[in-house]
């Protein structure tokens, strides 16, 4: 690893960082609305984005700096098992094609800003809505922290901030500056900032991966040598070579399936979705987003290249930044580092906005100030977006990076438990609201307790997301097991509550709401009941 500062790479990194900072602040003038004091404008970009803006925004949202660093790092450290991210992103797109257009339509019709808005309107339950909102916020916090971990990994490899014995303020100053800039332009421009910056982020990532997948193997003697070196390492470590061991196949499959079900439950995924201007934009995006899966597959190969290049790091998260520094000319290493750094800023901004929207609409407005005006909602959401980022920053600066990663895995277990209420509610109202709440609680409790009992070489608790599946005896993804328990409890209790004729709340939606489009006659955005003072 470079003992000093890589001046050329740092200069290129700073140039790109300054460019996107300017873009972030100028974004407030892009597609400027007459009334900016509403969550539709600040938190959803005026619901005005077309196919390509939405595509870049969703790509910037889902394929983060952590993806760039962690997927090949997992392959570098653990072998082909790290490829689980590729099949799960393939599985997810047919799935979201079935339900995202329905969610967009009903949200457009009723003015829903968050998933919790929809759950409250569909099931007439503020309690269930609160559960979904709290889960979304909790799951998003460590995800934001990992974006900052991605920036920190790049800064470490460039030699910025000094060594471990450096004063903490000097060491963390570059990260503090990056955080301050991110917080400022998000507060100023809302969702328009990451939407605009996503163009730069994704373009840089595609360029870096295209160059890396051609240039690095040439320097290493070709793909035969790359795969040969990787196979030798895994065989020596008894890790199954280039194929996961049979004992790990259940873990691989359940993790891929569970992750696919969870991905679009995250608030930031839905925020980017609801920012689009029509139902057809969503449908088109589900057909072209798989291009990012191709990119992810190529990105994963960098883990094998790091092995073949002889990269030695104590933290696998540094493997790919170190590979770039070792293999690329300094100026292009700076471009690659900028791609990772900007790849952290875009999703971190969207995530903080999404978490803030959940707090504002489904905690502040539902339980604290029901008569809040759109301007007050926007102000609260802006402030909460800052607090969310501060919390993530404190998390990164005060806790071990492995802890941040494992809490993000725990967040995936949690967010999957909102699937029955959200996706199930888009197709049927058969499930009873109290049954859904009980199922959510069982899934959350089981998932948290099971994850708490998983140890790793560095942690006594929350050391991973896989454990023996009760009744089967195979090791599998805890989140999927918790999800199955969630569904079973929901179904059983629904039968019981319906038999007891327990009131099931008021559904403010109607069947035609789920297929409505922006251009349909008579379709308009209605304010939710807390604002409009009526039930639809």
C-alpha positions in Angstrom: 0.0 0.0 0.0 1.2 3.5 -0.8 2.9 5.0 2.3 2.4 8.6 1.2 -0.2 10.6 -0.6 -0.9 9.8 -4.2 -0.9 13.4 -5.4 -2.0 12.9 -9.0 -4.8 10.5 -8.1 -5.9 12.9 -5.3 -5.9 15.9 -7.6 -8.1 14.0 -10.2 -10.4 12.9 -7.3 -10.8 16.5 -6.1 -11.6 17.8 -9.5 -14.4 15.4 -10.0 -15.6 15.9 -6.4 -15.7 19.7 -6.9 -17.6 19.2 -10.3 -20.3 17.1 -8.7 -20.5 19.5 -5.8 -21.3 22.4 -8.1 -23.8 20.2 -9.9 -25.4 19.3 -6.6 -26.1 23.0 -5.8 -27.1 23.9 -9.3 -29.6 21.0 -9.3 -32.0 23.2 -7.3 -32.6 25.2 -10.5 -33.1 22.1 -12.6 -36.8 21.5 -13.5 -37.6 24.2 -10.9 -41.1 24.2 -9.6 -43.4 27.1 -8.8 -43.8 25.8 -5.3 -40.8 24.1 -3.9 -42.2 23.9 -0.3 -43.6 20.4 -0.6 -42.3 16.9 -0.3 -43.4 16.1 -3.9 -40.9 18.7 -5.0 -38.0 18.3 -2.5 -38.4 14.6 -1.7 -39.6 13.3 -5.1 -38.2 15.8 -7.6 -41.7 16.9 -8.5 -42.6 13.3 -9.7 -41.3 14.5 -13.1 -38.4 12.3 -14.1 -38.5 10.5 -17.5 -37.1 7.1 -18.5 -33.4 7.9 -18.6 -33.2 10.1 -15.6 -35.1 7.5 -13.6 -32.8 4.8 -15.0 -29.7 6.6 -13.9 -31.3 7.5 -10.5 -32.3 3.9 -9.8 -28.9 2.7 -10.9 -27.1 5.3 -8.7 -29.5 4.3 -5.9 -29.0 0.5 -6.1 -25.4 0.1 -7.3 -23.6 2.0 -4.6 -20.0 2.6 -3.6 -20.4 -0.2 -1.2 -21.4 -2.5 -4.1 -18.3 -1.3 -6.0 -16.1 -2.2 -3.1 -17.9 -5.0 -1.3 -18.9 -7.4 -4.1 -15.4 -8.0 -5.5 -14.1 -7.8 -1.9 -16.3 -10.8 -1.0 -15.0 -12.7 -4.0 -11.4 -11.7 -3.1 -11.9 -13.0 0.4 -14.4 -15.9 0.1 -14.5 -17.0 -3.5 -17.3 -17.6 -5.9 -19.9 -17.4 -3.1 -19.5 -13.6 -3.4 -21.3 -13.8 -6.8 -24.7 -14.2 -5.1 -25.2 -10.5 -5.8 -25.4 -11.2 -9.6 -28.2 -13.7 -9.6 -30.2 -11.8 -7.1 -30.2 -8.6 -9.2 -31.4 -10.8 -12.1 -34.2 -12.3 -10.0 -35.4 -8.9 -8.8 -36.3 -7.3 -12.2 -39.1 -9.7 -13.2 -40.4 -9.4 -9.6 -40.6 -5.6 -9.6 -42.2 -5.6 -13.1 -45.2 -7.1 -11.4 -45.7 -4.7 -8.5 -43.8 -1.4 -9.0 -46.2 0.0 -11.7 -49.1 -0.8 -9.4 -47.4 1.1 -6.5 -46.6 4.0 -8.7 -50.2 4.3 -9.9 -51.9 4.2 -6.5 -49.2 6.5 -5.1 -49.8 9.0 -7.9 -53.6 8.9 -7.5 -53.5 9.5 -3.7 -50.3 11.6 -3.3 -48.4 8.9 -1.4 -44.8 9.8 -0.8 -43.7 6.7 1.2 -44.5 3.0 1.4 -46.0 3.7 4.8 -48.4 6.2 3.2 -49.7 3.4 1.0 -49.9 0.8 3.9 -51.8 3.3 6.0 -54.2 4.0 3.2 -54.7 0.4 2.1 -55.2 -1.1 5.5 -56.5 1.8 7.5 -53.8 1.2 10.2 -51.5 3.8 11.5 -49.9 1.1 13.7 -48.9 -1.0 10.7 -47.8 2.1 8.8 -45.6 3.1 11.8 -44.0 -0.4 11.9 -43.1 -0.1 8.2 -41.7 3.4 8.7 -39.6 2.5 11.7 -38.2 -0.6 9.9 -37.3 1.5 6.8 -35.5 4.1 8.9 -33.6 1.5 10.9 -32.6 -0.5 7.8 -31.4 2.6 6.0 -29.1 4.0 8.6 -26.3 1.4 8.4 -26.7 1.5 4.6 -25.8 5.2 4.6 -22.9 4.5 6.9 -21.5 2.0 4.4 -21.5 4.6 1.7 -19.2 6.7 4.0 -17.1 3.5 4.6 -16.7 3.4 0.8 -15.4 6.9 0.6 -13.1 6.2 3.6 -11.6 3.2 1.8 -10.7 5.3 -1.2 -9.2 8.0 1.0 -7.1 5.4 2.9 -5.6 4.0 -0.3 -4.8 7.4 -1.6 -2.9 8.1 1.7 -5.2 10.9 2.8 -5.6 11.6 6.5 -2.4 10.0 7.7 -1.8 6.7 9.6 -3.6 5.1 12.5 -1.6 7.2 15.0 -2.6 10.5 13.4 -4.9 12.8 15.4 -8.5 11.7 14.9 -9.6 15.1 13.6 -6.9 15.2 11.0 -7.4 11.6 10.0 -11.1 12.0 9.5 -11.1 15.6 8.2 -11.5 14.5 4.5 -14.5 12.4 5.4 -16.0 15.2 7.4 -15.6 17.6 4.4 -17.2 15.1 2.1 -20.1 14.7 4.6 -20.6 18.4 4.9 -20.8 18.9 1.2 -23.2 16.1 0.8 -25.4 17.4 3.6 -25.4 20.9 2.2 -26.5 20.2 -1.4 -29.0 17.5 -0.3 -30.6 20.1 2.0 -30.6 22.7 -0.8 -31.7 20.6 -3.8 -33.4 17.6 -2.5 -33.8 14.6 -4.8 -32.8 16.7 -7.9 -29.2 16.7 -6.7 -28.5 12.9 -6.7 -30.6 12.6 -9.9 -28.4 15.0 -11.7 -25.1 13.7 -10.2 -26.2 10.1 -11.1 -25.4 10.8 -14.7 -21.7 11.5 -13.8 -21.5 8.6 -11.3 -22.8 5.9 -13.6 -20.8 7.2 -16.6 -17.6 7.0 -14.6 -18.4 3.6 -13.3 -19.1 2.2 -16.7 -15.8 3.7 -18.1 -13.7 2.4 -15.1 -15.2 -1.1 -15.4 -14.8 -1.2 -19.2 -11.1 -0.2 -18.9 -10.4 -2.5 -15.9 -11.9 -5.6 -17.5 -9.6 -5.2 -20.6 -6.5 -3.4 -19.2 -5.9 -5.3 -16.0 -6.1 -8.9 -17.4 -3.7 -7.8 -20.2 -1.2 -6.7 -17.6 -1.7 -9.9 -15.6 -1.2 -12.3 -18.6 -4.8 -12.9 -19.5 -7.9 -14.4 -18.0 -6.4 -17.9 -17.9 -3.8 -16.6 -15.4 -6.3 -14.6 -13.5 -8.7 -17.6 -12.9 -5.7 -19.9 -12.3 -4.3 -17.7 -9.5 -7.8 -17.5 -7.9 -8.4 -21.2 -8.1 -5.0 -21.9 -6.5 -5.8 -19.6 -3.6 -9.2 -21.0 -3.0 -8.1 -24.6 -3.3 -5.2 -24.0 -0.8 -7.6 -22.4 1.6 -10.1 -25.3 1.1 -12.7 -22.8 0.0 -14.1 -24.8 -2.9 -12.1 -23.4 -5.8 -14.1 -21.3 -8.2 -17.3 -23.1 -7.2 -19.0 -22.8 -3.8 -18.7 -25.8 -1.5 -21.8 -28.0 -1.4 -22.3 -27.1 2.3 -22.7 -23.4 1.3 -25.1 -23.8 -1.6 -28.3 -23.4 0.6 -26.7 -20.2 2.0 -26.0 -19.0 -1.5 -29.4 -19.7 -2.9 -31.4 -18.4 0.1 -29.3 -15.3 0.3 -29.8 -14.5 -3.4 -33.6 -15.1 -3.1 -34.0 -13.2 0.1 -31.9 -10.3 -1.1 -34.0 -10.1 -4.3 -37.2 -9.9 -2.3 -35.7 -7.2 0.0 -34.1 -4.9 -2.5 -37.1 -2.8 -3.5 -38.5 -2.8 0.0 -35.8 -0.2 0.9 -37.2 3.3 1.2 -34.6 4.7 -1.2 -35.6 2.3 -4.0 -39.2 3.4 -3.7 -38.3 7.1 -3.5 -36.5 6.8 -6.8 -39.4 4.9 -8.3 -42.1 7.4 -7.2 -40.1 10.3 -8.7 -40.8 9.1 -12.2 -43.5 10.9 -14.2 -45.6 7.9 -15.5 -46.4 4.3 -15.0 -44.8 3.5 -18.4 -41.5 4.9 -17.2 -41.4 2.3 -14.5 -42.3 -0.5 -16.8 -39.5 0.6 -19.3 -37.0 0.8 -16.5 -37.6 -2.7 -15.2 -36.7 -3.9 -18.7 -33.4 -1.9 -19.1 -32.1 -2.0 -15.5 -30.7 -5.5 -16.0 -27.9 -3.8 -17.9 -26.6 -2.9 -14.4 -26.5 -6.7 -13.7 -24.1 -7.1 -16.6 -21.9 -4.4 -15.1 -22.1 -6.1 -11.7 -20.9 -9.4 -13.1 -17.9 -7.7 -14.7 -17.3 -5.8 -11.5 -17.3 -9.0 -9.5 -14.4 -10.3 -11.6 -12.2 -7.6 -10.1 -12.0 -9.8 -7.0 -10.2 -12.5 -9.0 -7.9 -9.9 -10.5 -6.9 -8.6 -7.1 -5.8 -12.1 -6.2 -3.9 -12.5 -9.4 -2.2 -9.1 -8.9 -1.0 -10.2 -5.5 -2.9 -7.5 -3.6 -2.3 -7.9 0.1 -4.6 -6.0 2.5 -5.8 -6.7 6.1 -9.3 -5.3 5.3 -10.8 -6.9 2.1 -12.8 -3.7 1.6 -9.5 -2.1 0.5 -8.7 -4.8 -2.1 -10.3 -3.1 -5.1 -9.1 0.5 -4.4 -5.6 -1.0 -3.8 -5.9 -3.0 -7.1 -6.7 0.3 -9.0 -3.7 2.1 -7.4 -1.3 -0.8 -8.2 -2.5 -1.4 -11.8 -3.7 1.9 -13.2 -1.6 5.0 -14.1 -2.0 7.5 -11.2 -4.3 9.8 -13.2 -6.7 6.9 -14.1 -6.6 5.6 -10.6 -7.9 9.0 -9.6 -10.8 8.6 -12.1 -11.6 5.2 -10.5 -11.4 6.6 -7.0 -13.7 9.4 -8.1 -16.2 6.8 -9.4 -16.3 5.1 -6.0 -16.5 8.4 -4.1 -19.3 9.8 -6.2 -20.9 6.4 -6.1 -21.2 6.9 -2.4 -22.6 10.4 -2.6 -25.6 9.6 -4.8 -27.2 6.8 -2.8 -26.3 8.4 0.5 -28.3 11.5 -0.5 -31.3 9.4 -1.7 -31.2 7.3 1.4 -31.2 10.2 3.7 -34.1 11.8 1.8 -36.1 8.6 1.9 -35.6 8.1 5.7 -36.5 11.7 6.3 -39.7 11.4 4.2 -40.7 8.4 6.3 -40.2 10.2 9.6 -42.0 13.3 8.4 -45.1 11.7 6.8 -45.5 8.6 9.0 -44.3 9.7 12.4 -44.3 13.5 12.6 -47.5 14.1 10.7 -49.4 11.0 11.7 -48.6 11.2 15.5 -47.1 14.6 16.4 -48.6 17.3 14.1 -51.5 16.0 12.0 -52.2 19.5 10.7 -48.7 20.1 9.4 -48.6 22.2 6.2 -46.7 21.1 3.1 -44.1 23.8 3.9 -43.7 22.5 7.5 -43.4 18.9 6.2 -40.6 20.0 3.8 -38.7 21.8 6.6 -38.9 18.9 9.0 -37.8 16.5 6.2 -34.8 18.6 5.4 -33.7 18.8 9.0 -34.2 15.0 9.6 -32.2 14.3 6.4 -29.3 16.1 8.1 -29.8 14.2 11.4 -29.8 10.9 9.6 -26.5 11.7 7.9 -25.0 12.8 11.2 -26.1 9.6 12.8 -24.4 7.6 9.9 -21.2 9.6 10.3 -21.0 9.0 14.0 -21.6 5.3 13.4 -18.7 5.2 10.9 -16.3 7.3 13.1 -17.0 5.5 16.4 -17.5 1.9 15.4 -15.4 -0.8 13.7 -16.1 -1.0 9.9 -17.0 -4.7 10.3 -19.8 -3.7 12.7 -21.2 -1.3 10.0 -21.2 -4.1 7.5 -23.0 -6.6 9.8 -25.6 -4.1 10.8 -26.3 -3.5 7.1 -26.9 -7.2 6.8 -29.2 -7.0 9.8 -31.0 -4.2 8.0 -31.7 -6.5 5.1 -33.3 -9.0 7.4 -35.5 -6.3 8.9 -36.6 -4.6 5.6 -37.7 -8.0 4.2 -40.3 -8.2 6.9 -42.3 -5.3 5.3 -42.8 -7.4 2.1 -46.2 -8.9 3.0 -47.8 -5.6 3.9 -46.4 -3.7 0.9 -46.3 -6.2 -2.0 -49.2 -8.3 -0.7 -51.3 -5.1 -0.2 -50.8 -4.1 -3.8 -52.6 -7.3 -5.0 -55.0 -8.2 -2.2 -56.6 -6.9 1.0 -57.3 -10.4 2.2 -54.7 -10.2 5.0 -55.9 -8.6 8.2 -54.1 -5.5 9.4 -53.4 -6.9 12.9 -52.3 -10.2 11.4 -49.8 -8.3 9.2 -48.5 -6.4 12.2 -48.1 -9.6 14.2 -46.3 -11.4 11.4 -44.0 -8.4 11.0 -43.3 -8.5 14.8 -42.5 -12.2 14.7 -40.2 -11.9 11.7 -38.4 -8.9 13.3 -37.9 -10.7 16.6 -36.8 -14.0 15.1 -34.5 -12.3 12.6 -32.8 -10.1 15.2 -32.4 -12.8 17.8 -31.1 -15.3 15.3 -28.6 -12.7 13.9 -27.5 -11.9 17.5 -26.5 -15.5 18.0 -24.2 -15.6 14.9 -20.5 -15.2 15.8 -17.6 -14.4 13.5 -13.8 -14.3 14.0 -14.1 -10.5 14.9 -17.5 -10.4 16.6 -19.3 -12.4 19.3 -22.8 -11.2 18.1 -24.3 -10.1 14.7 -21.3 -11.7 13.0 -23.3 -12.7 9.8 -26.7 -13.3 8.3 -26.8 -17.1 7.9 -27.8 -19.7 10.4 -29.3 -23.2 10.5 -32.9 -23.2 9.1 -35.2 -24.8 11.8 -36.7 -28.1 10.6 -34.4 -28.4 7.6 -30.9 -28.5 9.1 -29.3 -26.6 6.3 -27.5 -23.2 6.8 -29.6 -20.5 5.1 -30.3 -16.8 5.1 -31.9 -15.7 8.3 -33.9 -13.0 6.6 -35.7 -15.6 4.4 -36.5 -17.9 7.3 -37.9 -14.9 9.3 -39.9 -14.0 6.2 -41.5 -17.5 6.0 -42.4 -17.3 9.7 -43.9 -13.8 9.0 -46.1 -15.1 6.2 -47.2 -18.2 8.2 -48.2 -16.1 11.2 -50.0 -13.5 9.0 -52.0 -16.2 7.2 -53.0 -18.1 10.4 -54.0 -15.0 12.3 -55.9 -13.6 9.3 -58.1 -16.7 9.3 -58.6 -16.4 13.1 -59.3 -12.7 13.1 -61.8 -13.0 10.2 -63.5 -15.8 11.9 -63.8 -13.6 15.0 -65.1 -10.8 12.8 -62.5 -8.3 14.1 -62.8 -5.0 12.2 -60.3 -4.7 9.4 -60.0 -1.0 8.9 -61.0 1.2 5.9 -59.4 0.9 2.5 -59.2 4.3 0.9 -58.1 2.9 -2.5 -60.1 1.4 -5.3 -59.2 -1.3 -7.9 -58.8 1.2 -10.8 -56.2 3.2 -8.7 -53.7 0.4 -9.3 -53.6 0.7 -13.1 -54.0 4.5 -13.4 -51.5 6.5 -15.3 -50.6 10.2 -15.3 -52.3 10.8 -18.6 -55.5 9.0 -17.9 -58.7 11.1 -17.9 -59.8 12.2 -14.4 -56.5 11.0 -12.7 -55.0 13.6 -10.4 -52.9 13.6 -7.3 -55.1 13.7 -4.2 -53.8 14.7 -0.8 -53.7 11.9 1.8 -56.5 11.9 4.4 -54.4 13.6 7.1 -54.2 16.6 4.8 -57.4 16.4 2.9 -59.5 15.7 6.0 -61.6 13.0 4.3 -61.5 9.3 3.5 -61.3 8.2 -0.1 
